[in-house]
Amino acid sequence: MHFIPRAVLPELLDTMAPEEPLAQRSRRDLQRIHIVMNTRNTLHRALRRLRLSRPPRRILELGAGDGSLVLRLARTLAPLWPDVELTLLDRHDLISATTREAYRDLGWQVSVVTSDVVHWAHTTSALHYDVCLAALFLHHFAEPELGEILAAVAARSDAFVACEPRRNAWTRLGSRLVGVIGVTR
């Protein structure tokens, strides 16, 4: 199988204010992409493969966006993983009151850390997480930032699950066809 070299380019969403209509549309597009890519189930399968000795109490998501992806995952996991303290890390607090309430209804406590992940990686923290998650997020970073982020994750969590796009011709083709599902490139 031939892999395509990795190129890290800035995304338009990174430069927009969260309330801009184009930024809001981009976040809705990302929700649609997560559904089509079956990201929730991919994360769920990876978490099951961890064979944790006990249900996690503290979970961190990097690049959490609006929190909707992990909320869909939490709806599956909450019966087996009660009383989770979930920390959602993102540059902007985009978690709606409805999403926060949905987490509370599942018995999960949610807190938001508003920070750039590289800045977060450079800060010291006594908080330790049982599991850290990242979905379609790490590919935004090149060395040395990616190494710094992963070193911080390793120091602050017991397990790490990331879902990132493969680098091959099929995924390249898929990225060019996202318009078919109504997503803008």
N, C-alpha and C positions, 0 to 999 in steps of 0.2 A: 504494500500500500504506500502510496506517495503522500508525504505530508507537506503542507504548504508552510513556508517560513512565517514566523510570527512577526507582525508589524503592529505596533501600538500607536494609534492615532487618537487625537482628542475627539470627543463626541460633542456635537452641538448642545446636547442636554447639559453637559458639564458647565457650560458658560451661561445658561439661562437661569433667570430667577424662577423659583418653584411655581409662582402664581401665573406665569406667562402661559397663554393658551397652547402654544406649541410644546412647552414642557409638560403640561397636563396631558396633551395628546400622546406624547412620547411615553409617558408612564402607563397610559392605557394600552398603548401598543406593546409595551413590555409585558403587561399582564397577559395579553393575547399570545405573545410568543411563549411565555411560560406554559400556557395551556397546550399549545400545539407541540411544544418540545417535551411535554409530560414531565416537567421539572419536579413537580411535587412528588410524583411517584418515584422518580430517580433518586431524590433525596431520601424518601422513605425506605427504599430498598437498601441504600447505602447505610442508613442508620441501623436497620435491622442487622446488616452484616457486621456491625461493630461488636455485637454480642456483649453489650455493656453488662457489668455485674449487678447493676441496680439502675432503676430509672433515673435519668438526669434531673437534678434540681435547678441547675443554672445553665441556660443556653444563651449564646451570643450569636447574632446574625450580623455579618459585615455587609455594608451596602444594602441595607434593609428596604430602602425606598419607602413605599407606602405601607409595608408590613403585610400585604395581602397574601404573598406566597407562603410565608411561614404560618399565617393564620389558616390557610387551607390545609397545611401539613398538621398543624396543631389540632384541627378537628378530627383527624385520624388518630393522633397520638394521645390526646388528653385522657381517654379512658385508661390507658396503660401508664401514662406519665402525668400523674396529678401534681398540682401545686408547683408548677414550674415557674421560676423567675426568669423571664425572657428579657434580654437586653437587645434592643434594636439600634445599631450604629449606622448613622448616615450623616452626610453633610447638612441635611435639612431635616427638620421634624415634619414629616409628611403623614404621620399617623392620624387618621381621622378619629373623631369621637366614637363613631360607629365601630371602627376596627378595634379601638381600645375596649369598648364595651363587649365586643364579641370575644376578645381574649378573657375578660373578666368572667363572662358567662361560662367559659371552659374551665375556670378555676386557675388560670394562668395570670400571674402578675407581670405587667409589661412596663418597662421603663425605656426611655429613649436617650441615647447619648448622641448629641449633635456635635460631630467632629469629623474632620477629614481623617481617613483611616491611617494615613502616613503619620499625621500628628499623634493620633491615638497610639500608634506603634512606638512612638518615641517617648510617651509618657509612662511614668511608673504607676502601677496600680496594685492594690492588695487583692482586688477581685480576681477570682479564679473560676473558670467555667468548666462544667462537665463536658459540654459539646460546643463547638463553634461551627457555624454554617456560613457558606458563601455561595451564591448562585448567580451565574452570569455577571460576575463582578471582578474577579482577579485578572481577567484578560485585559483590563484597562491599565494595568501597571507593567512597566518594564523594570529591569534591574537598574539601580539597586533597590528601588522602592519595594518591589515584589519580595525580595529577600528579607527586607526589614519587616514587612507585614507578616510574612510567614514565621519569622523568628519570634515576633510578639505573640502570634497565635500559639506557637509551640510552648512558649513560656507561660501562657495564661489559660491554657485549656488542656484537658485530658484527651480529647478526640476532636478531629477536624474532618468535616465533610464539605467538599466543594464540587459544584456542578459547573463545568465550563465547556464551551464548544470544542469539538474535535477539530483538528486542522487537516482536513482532507478535501478532496474534490467534491464529495457529496454535500458536505456542510457548506462549502463555498457556493455550490449551486443553490442550496436551500436559502442561504442568506440573500441571494439575488432574487429569490422567488417570494420573499415575505409580503410583497404587494398583493399576492393572491389571497391572503387572509386579511387584507385591508390595513396592513401595517406600512407606514412610511419608512423609507431608508434614510 
